[in-house]
Amino acid sequence: MRDAIHTALLFSFLLGTAMAVLGVLCAGRLLRFTDCPADVYPQALEYLRIYLIGVLFTALYNVGAGILRAVGDSRTPLYYLAFSCAVNIAADLVAVGVLKMGVSGAAIATIISQMGSMLLLFRSLMRTEDVYRVKLSELRIHPNLMLEITRLGIPAALQNSLNAVSQLFVQKYINDFQTYAIAGIGAAKKIDRFAGLAATSIGNATTMFVSQNLGAKKPAQAVKSIHVS
């Protein structure tokens, strides 16, 4: 189990770093692909390039949170995420409201909050005395485990990628409207995501529960959990 954890964490670090670098380099092309309006293009590019650096922290947080949820601890990631949200709001108020840093301040505030939650999560993983304890000296890629992790992760990765690509095309159509319409649709999207939180949360919980039971060789319990959800 520990080898799998160390493999997943190191792989997420390498992949997150690569995606962050690629995102920063390709931010302009992405905005041009979506026909970003000229009047907001400079601010959008400034924000996106800074924001995409946080992909690394998000990747590491998601893997770490997945480890804790897999062993039955869903509260710790929640607490750290709540802390991250509070830090994000406070940093936004300081960076944008006090320091007048504009969109770059908002992006930096987001990165600070993401990094904070990731560091807290790793602190828990490195201090626990349980079997899933993380040791930096043991971080390495185990090829056989990496293949298994990749095999299990590819379907979810493709699903999320398809959703992201479809959103790019939707954004491209939205950008044909004026700036105020774009802002309004952006606000509506946030409300839509909030409305879908219940279904998403139940889906995530069911995924973890099914995984735990399949790992424990209890397929009947896994099927029952699907029916209950």
N, C-alpha and C positions, 0 to 999 in steps of 0.2 A: 504493500500500500504506500509506504513512504517513498519508494523509488518512483511510483507513478505520480505522486504529488510533486516531487522535485522535478520530474520530467515535464509535467504540465506547466509548472511555474516558469521554468527556464524557457520553454518553448513560447509561452505567452509573452515573456520579456523580449525575446528576439523578434517575434512576430509584431508585437506592439511597437517596438522601436522602428522596425521596417515600415509599418503602416504610418507611423507619425512622420517619418522623413518623407515618405512618398506623398502623403497628404499635403505637407507644407510645400513641396516642390510642385505639386499639381493643383494647388488651390485655385490659381488663376484660370486654368483650363476648365476646371469643374464649374466655376462661375460663368465662364463664357459659354459652356455647353448648355447651361440652364437659362441663357439669355438674361443674365442679371442686368437690371436697368442701369444705365450709365450714371444716374445721379446718386445711386447707393453703392456702386461697384467698389470705389476705394475703401469705404468703411467695411463693406462685406469681406473684401480681401484681407484687410487688416485683422478683422475679427477671426476669420476662418483659419488663417495661418497660425495664429496664437492658439486658438481653440483645439486644433488638430494635434498639437503637441500633447494634449491630455489623453489622447488615445492610448498611450503607453500605460498611464495610471489606471485608466478604465479597464484595460485588458487584465492587468494584474489584480485589480480589485475584484473583478468578476470571477476569476479563477479562485482566488482566496475565499470569496464568499461562497462559491460553489462547494469548496472543500468543507467549510463549516456546516453548510446546510446538509451535505451528504452524511455527516455524522450526527445529524439531528439538532444542530444549533442554528436556528433561524433568527434568534433574537440579536445576537452580537452583530451580524451584518446590518440589521435594521437600525440598531443604536448608532453604529458608525455612519450609516447613510444619513440618519437624522442630524447627526453632528455636522456632516458634510454640508447638508442643506443650510443649516444655521450659519456656518462659516461663509458659505457662498453669499447669502443675503447680506451679512455684515460686511464682507469684503466688497460687495457691489456698492453698498452705501458709502464706504470710505473711498474706493477707487473712482467711482463715477460722481457721487454727490459731493465729496469733500475735495479730492485731488483733481477732479475734472479731467480724468483720463479718457473719457469717451468710451468707444466700443472696445478699445484695447484694454481698458480697465475692467470692463465686464468679462472679457475673455480671460484675463489674468486671474480674476477672482474665481472663475470656474475652475481653472487649473489648480489653484491653491487648494480649493475644497476637495477636488478629486485626489490630489496628492495626499492630503491630510487623512482622508478615509482609507486610502491604500496603506499608508504607513501604520495607522492604528490596527488595521487588519493583520498586517504582517507581524506587528508586535505581539498580537495574541497567538498567532501561529508559531512564533519562535519561542514563546515563553511557556506554552502548554507542556505538560508532562505526558500527554496522551500519545497514542501511536501515530497521529498525524502531525506531530511536531516537525517544523521546518528548520533545517540547518543549512546555512548558506554554503558551508564547506562541502555539502553533499549534492548541491545543484549540478546536475548533469543530464544529458540526453541518453536515455536507454532506448536503443532502436526498436526493440520488440514492443515495448510499452508505447513508444511514440506512434508506431503503426496502429496499435489498437485504439489509442486515443483519437488519432486522425480518422480511423474508420467510423468510430462512434460520433465524432464531431462534424463530419462532412455534411450529413443531412441537415442538421440545424444551421450550419454555416451557409449552405445553399439557400435555405428558407429565408434567413435574415438578409442575405445578399440580394435575393430577388425582391424582397420588400423594399430594400434601400434603393435598388436600381429603379423600381417602379416609382418611388417617391421623387427621384431625380426628374423623370419625365413629367410627373404631375407638377413639380415646381417649375419646370420649363414652360408649361402652359399657363401657370399662374402668373409668371413674370411678364406675360403679354399685357397684363392690366397695369393700372397706375400704381404708384408707390403706396398710396393709402389703402387700396384694395389688397395689396400684398401683405401689408401689416395686419389688416383685419383678418385675412385668412390664416396668417400665422398665429394670431390670438385664438381663433376658432380651433385650430389644430391642437393647441394646448388643452383646451376644454375637452376636446374629443379624447385625447389620451387619458385625461383624468377620469372620464366616464367609463373608459375601458379597463381601468385598473383592477376592478373586481374580477373580471373574467381572466385577465392576464395573471393575477396573483394565484387564482385557483389552478390555472394551467401549470404554473411554475411549481406550485406545491405538489400537484399530482405527479409531475415529472420526477421530482426528487423522491417521492414516496414509492413510485413504481420502480425506480432505479435501485433504491435500497432493498426492496423485496426481491427483485430479480437477482441482485447480488447475493442475497441470503438464501437463494434457491427456494423462494416462496411465490411461485407464479400465480397461485390461486388468490393470494392476498393482494398481489399487484392488480389483477383483474377486478377484484372487489373494490379496490380504491378508485378505479376508473368509473365504475358504476356509481359509487357514492358521489364523486365529484360532478 
